Every structure is written in C-alpha cells, then in structure tokens.
Amino acid sequence: MKDKKKGRPVTKPGELKDGYYIELRNKGSNSAVKIRRDTLAEMESTMVQYQRTKIVNYLGQVKNGRWADGKNKGKKTI
C-alpha cells in the first residue's frame, strides 16, 4: 500500500544555494542539469572534465539568493 502525502502541496519555488553554477547538456538535447561548486577553481576543473562529452554553459555565481555575475547578473534566483 502506497503512502499518499497529505496536506497542501508546496507552492513556493526552491532557491539556489550560494556557489558557482554551470549547466550541462547532452549534444542535441533540450534538457539540462545544473551543477553547483563552492569555489571557482572547483567549477573550472568540472567544466574541463565535462567539455569532451557535453555542452557546458557557465551560469554564474549566486550570493544571498541573487546572481552575482553571468548573464542573469542582479536577478533573483527562483
């Protein structure tokens, strides 16, 4: 027997944690995965690791719920 969740569903969107974010896609795919790293050096090494097999996009750094750099600079994270 499955346990059904009771109560009202969550309506508030989740926020992103502070750190550096990159987006990974398979070639020819529309879906993407966001990956967070704590430091810039860790993020750069992760980008190098995935560049051979995936499309890698740098999204930027998040501080206190806002984008600190990247194409969304100054906007809230949702």
TORVEXKE-930529 format. One record per residue: y, z, x negated of N, C-alpha, C, O in turn; residue number from 1; residue in three letters. Coordinates in steps of 0.2 Angstrom, whole numbers, m for minus. Layout:
SITE   nc2   nc3   nc1  cac2  cac3  cac1   cc2   cc3   cc1   oc2   oc3   oc1 seq type
SITE     Y     Z     X     Y     Z     X     Y     Z     X     Y     Z     X NUM  Ala
...
//
This chain:
SITE   nc2   nc3   nc1  cac2  cac3  cac1   cc2   cc3   cc1   oc2   oc3   oc1 seq type
SITE    m6     0    m4     0     0     0     6     0    m4     7     4    m9   1  Met
SITE    11    m5    m3    17    m5    m7    22     0    m5    23     1     1   2  Lys
SITE    26     3   m10    31     7    m8    37     3    m7    40    m1   m11   3  Asp
SITE    40     3    m1    47     0     0    52     4    m1    52    10     0   4  Lys
SITE    57     1    m4    63     5    m6    67     6     0    68     2     4   5  Lys
SITE    69    13     1    73    14     7    81    15     5    82    16    m1   6  Lys
SITE    85    14    10    92    15     9    95     9     8    92     3     9   7  Gly
SITE   102     9     7   106     3     6   105     0    m1   105     4    m6   8  Arg
SITE   105    m7    m1   105   m10    m7   111    m9   m11   117    m8    m9   9  Pro
SITE   111   m10   m18   117    m9   m22   121   m15   m21   119   m21   m21  10  Val
SITE   128   m14   m20   132   m19   m19   137   m20   m25   140   m25   m26  11  Thr
SITE   138   m15   m29   142   m15   m35   139   m19   m41   133   m17   m43  12  Lys
SITE   142   m24   m43   139   m28   m49   138   m24   m55   143   m19   m56  13  Pro
SITE   133   m25   m59   132   m21   m65   138   m23   m71   140   m29   m71  14  Gly
SITE   139   m19   m75   144   m20   m80   140   m21   m87   135   m18   m88  15  Glu
SITE   143   m25   m92   140   m26   m98   142   m20  m103   148   m18  m102  16  Leu
SITE   138   m19  m107   139   m13  m112   143   m16  m118   144   m22  m118  17  Lys
SITE   146   m12  m121   151   m14  m127   146   m17  m132   141   m14  m134  18  Asp
SITE   149   m22  m135   145   m26  m141   147   m33  m141   151   m35  m138  19  Gly
SITE   143   m37  m145   144   m44  m146   138   m47  m142   133   m46  m142  20  Tyr
SITE   140   m53  m138   136   m56  m134   135   m64  m136   140   m67  m138  21  Tyr
SITE   129   m66  m136   128   m73  m136   123   m75  m130   120   m71  m127  22  Ile
SITE   123   m82  m129   120   m85  m124   115   m90  m126   116   m94  m131  23  Glu
SITE   108   m89  m124   103   m93  m127   100   m98  m121    99   m95  m116  24  Leu
SITE    99  m104  m123    97  m109  m118    91  m113  m121    92  m114  m127  25  Arg
SITE    86  m115  m117    82  m120  m120    85  m127  m119    89  m128  m115  26  Asn
SITE    83  m131  m124    86  m138  m123    84  m141  m117    78  m142  m115  27  Lys
SITE    89  m144  m113    88  m147  m107    87  m142  m101    85  m144   m95  28  Gly
SITE    89  m136  m102    88  m131   m96    95  m129   m94   100  m129   m98  29  Ser
SITE    95  m127   m88   101  m124   m85   102  m116   m85   107  m114   m85  30  Asn
SITE    96  m113   m85    96  m106   m85    97  m103   m93    95  m107   m97  31  Ser
SITE   100   m97   m93   102   m95  m100   100   m87  m100   100   m84   m94  32  Ala
SITE   100   m84  m106    99   m77  m107   104   m75  m111   106   m78  m116  33  Val
SITE   107   m69  m109   112   m66  m113   109   m60  m118   105   m57  m116  34  Lys
SITE   111   m60  m124   108   m55  m129   114   m52  m132   119   m55  m134  35  Ile
SITE   114   m45  m132   119   m41  m135   117   m38  m142   111   m36  m142  36  Arg
SITE   122   m38  m146   120   m34  m153   126   m30  m154   132   m31  m152  37  Arg
SITE   125   m24  m158   130   m19  m159   135   m21  m164   141   m20  m163  38  Asp
SITE   133   m25  m169   138   m27  m174   138   m34  m175   134   m38  m173  39  Thr
SITE   144   m37  m178   145   m44  m179   140   m47  m184   137   m52  m183  40  Leu
SITE   138   m43  m189   133   m45  m194   126   m46  m190   122   m51  m191  41  Ala
SITE   124   m42  m186   118   m42  m182   118   m48  m178   113   m52  m177  42  Glu
SITE   124   m50  m174   124   m55  m170   124   m62  m174   121   m67  m171  43  Met
SITE   127   m62  m179   127   m68  m183   120   m70  m186   118   m76  m186  44  Glu
SITE   116   m65  m188   109   m66  m190   105   m68  m184   100   m72  m185  45  Ser
SITE   106   m66  m178   102   m68  m172   104   m75  m171    99   m79  m169  46  Thr
SITE   110   m77  m171   112   m84  m170   108   m89  m175   106   m94  m172  47  Met
SITE   108   m87  m181   104   m91  m186    97   m91  m184    94   m97  m185  48  Val
SITE    94   m86  m182    87   m86  m180    85   m90  m175    80   m94  m175  49  Gln
SITE    89   m91  m169    88   m95  m164    90  m102  m164    89  m106  m159  50  Tyr
SITE    95  m104  m169    98  m110  m169    93  m116  m169    94  m121  m167  51  Gln
SITE    87  m115  m172    82  m120  m173    79  m122  m167    78  m128  m166  52  Arg
SITE    78  m118  m162    74  m119  m156    78  m119  m150    76  m122  m145  53  Thr
SITE    84  m116  m150    88  m115  m144    95  m117  m145    97  m118  m150  54  Lys
SITE    98  m118  m139   106  m119  m139   109  m112  m139   107  m109  m134  55  Ile
SITE   113  m111  m144   116  m104  m144   124  m105  m143   127  m109  m147  56  Val
SITE   126  m101  m139   133  m100  m137   136   m93  m139   133   m89  m136  57  Asn
SITE   141   m93  m142   145   m86  m143   149   m85  m137   154   m89  m136  58  Tyr
SITE   148   m79  m134   152   m77  m128   158   m73  m130   163   m74  m127  59  Leu
SITE   157   m68  m134   162   m64  m137   160   m57  m137   154   m55  m137  60  Gly
SITE   165   m53  m138   164   m46  m139   167   m42  m133   172   m44  m130  61  Gln
SITE   163   m37  m131   165   m33  m125   167   m26  m127   164   m23  m131  62  Val
SITE   173   m24  m125   176   m17  m126   178   m14  m120   183   m17  m117  63  Lys
SITE   176    m8  m118   178    m5  m112   178    m9  m106   183    m9  m102  64  Asn
SITE   173   m13  m105   172   m17   m99   177   m24   m99   177   m27   m93  65  Gly
SITE   180   m26  m104   184   m32  m104   182   m36  m111   179   m33  m116  66  Arg
SITE   182   m42  m110   181   m47  m116   186   m46  m121   192   m47  m119  67  Trp
SITE   185   m44  m127   190   m44  m132   191   m50  m136   197   m51  m138  68  Ala
SITE   187   m55  m136   188   m62  m139   183   m66  m135   179   m65  m131  69  Asp
SITE   183   m73  m137   179   m78  m134   183   m81  m129   189   m80  m128  70  Gly
SITE   180   m86  m125   183   m90  m120   185   m86  m114   190   m88  m110  71  Lys
SITE   182   m80  m113   184   m76  m107   189   m70  m109   189   m65  m106  72  Asn
SITE   193   m71  m115   197   m65  m118   201   m62  m112   205   m66  m109  73  Lys
SITE   201   m56  m112   206   m52  m107   203   m51  m100   206   m47   m96  74  Gly
SITE   198   m55   m98   195   m54   m92   190   m48   m91   187   m46   m96  75  Lys
SITE   189   m46   m85   184   m40   m84   177   m43   m84   176   m49   m83  76  Lys
SITE   172   m39   m86   165   m41   m86   162   m39   m79   164   m34   m77  77  Thr
SITE   158   m43   m76   156   m42   m70   148   m41   m70   145   m40   m65  78  Ile
//
